[in-house]
Amino acid sequence: MQVEVPDDGTNLLVALRELLGARSPKDGCSPQGQCGCCTVLVDGQPRVACVTPARRVRGRTITTLDGLDADRRQAWGDAFCATGASQCGFCTPGIVLRLEALRAKGADLTDPAPVEQALLAHLCRCTGWRTILDAAALGGAAAPGGHARDLDAASRRATIEGRAPQRVAPEVALGRGGFADDLAPHDALVAVPDGAGGWAVGDTLAEARAASGKVQGRRTTAELTHPVAVPEGDWAVTLQTTWVEPAYLEVDASWCVPGGEPATPLANGGAFGGKADAAVAAAARALADEHDRPVRVVLSREDAVRRGPKRPPLAAGVRADGTGVVRVVRSPGFAQAIVAVAPGLVIEEVDVPGPPTSCAPRATGWAEAIALLAAVHGAGAPGRSDRPGVAAAERSDGRAAVTVCSPEGAVATAEVALGDAPRVSVRVTCGDPLDEIVVRSYAVGATHMALGWVTSEGLAVDGAGEVHDLTIRSFGVLRAVDTPPIDVTVEPADGPPVNGSDAVFAAVAAATWLAQGTPPAWPTGTPVRRR
């Protein structure tokens, strides 16, 4: 089908989403050309749409995921669902098109190497990449079919793991997860932050951003800092962490009609707590009533980084008996989270200039405590697996294993092996699994997140509290080529289902730190998988 759009200098993503209503390409970086969510095919070749001027593709064939051959599209949706390679489903439309282009060129998609290289153009926060490699191997063949599963049960498990309503189905991997910015009325006004505490409103996204004076984010040259000083004392182990960005791919968005209820920014997942304090829904409702028209509120990537809550930085010292002091940037709920697994740690809250913090992100507080306790108990078995805390921890050259029990009662064991053949092995027990594919998917994703948290993730914030890292690649999220093989065993158990991936996150973080020799600051800067 031939279409026309104004030649006004806009990029291909804006032309597709805003002018033509094609919503399968997603806007994750606004536009930085760094996340791959907006990937489309231009004459069969993958192209990042957000940094491609629309005029450059004049007369060429543009294929979005919805325009892919129906059989191929279904094959990929089935493959991603069957392997747990999609959770929220925001980044996967672009990844599917990248893999389809690779398949069309005759690449062997059962070989992880070319797939990992192709995925360098993409970022994914949820899946941990290894399930995407599984989907690539499956989706490169004939349509899988025949994967009999109870998707209602799978959705219930995904909701438990993601801590927000979530749906599991092939169409989710195809970008149809019900994201607020995909469902907004076409004639809605658009509102974006104006940089002064209010909202700039326009008839189009381009107009609103122009009115706001949006400045394109760049990766800073500023060094990471650790804003909290280690308490004075005679400690067996010390640790300093820095600001950490949740780094969810779907930036905050909502919309509302006058007098109506705003669309939830959580859509098909809660960004592992990163969106718990999202303010866009309230703004959409207020602006719709003010303008007496539907209003769509959208954050850019830069807005999300500046405004969104971070995991609070801390500095801690712990004695060999598990007692010690944790200083943390003031965050309601942090002390209670620590005490749940480490009653011997005293919490000192401090005020430090910087972005907002929250205890909502995955396992905040108690995962840090688990790592500290595992570090001082690395040669023995300090606890029991039927109460929250560290049940066992051991370390040898280039290897560590940690078993933890979460405050909810899930038990996870993580073994991290470094060296020439790095690998992470996980066992998790979390009550009735409901759907083992979903449990494995979340365990792999939690492992990936924990590896990055310890080794590479951080956000540059200056002494005045201003965030300098505003591009999604600057957050330190591990790429597919940086992520080692991950083995997951789900151990069925009696009892109601409980969240298991947070326990995996805590166990993997602790085991990774032990295996690296407990360096005193995160990120350690030492990768698990070396290239």
Secondary structure, DSSP 8 states (H G I E B T S, - for coil): -------SS-BHHHIIIIIS---SS--SSSS-S-S-TTEEEETTEEEEGGGSBGGGGTTS-EE-GGGS-HHHHHHHHHHHHHHT--SS-SSHHHHHHHHHHHHHTT--TTSHHHHHHHGGG---SSS-SHHHHHHHHHHTSS--------HHHHHHHHHHHHTS----SHHHHTT-S--HHHHS-TT-EEEEE-SSSSEEEESSHHHHHHHHT--------------S---SS--SEEEE---B----SS--EEEE-TTS----TTTT--GGGTTTT--HHHHHHHHHHHHTS-EEEE--HHHHHHHS-BB--EEEEE-TTS-EEEEEE--TTHHHHHHTT-TTEEEEEE--SSS-B-S-STTTTHHHHHHHHHHHTTTS--S-TTSSEEEEEEEETTEEEEEEE-TTS-EEEEEEE-SSS-EEEEEEE-S--S-HHHHHHHHHHHHHHHHHHHHT----B-TTS-B---SGGGG----GGG---EEEEE---SS-----HHHHHHHHHHHHHHHTT--SBSS-S--SS--
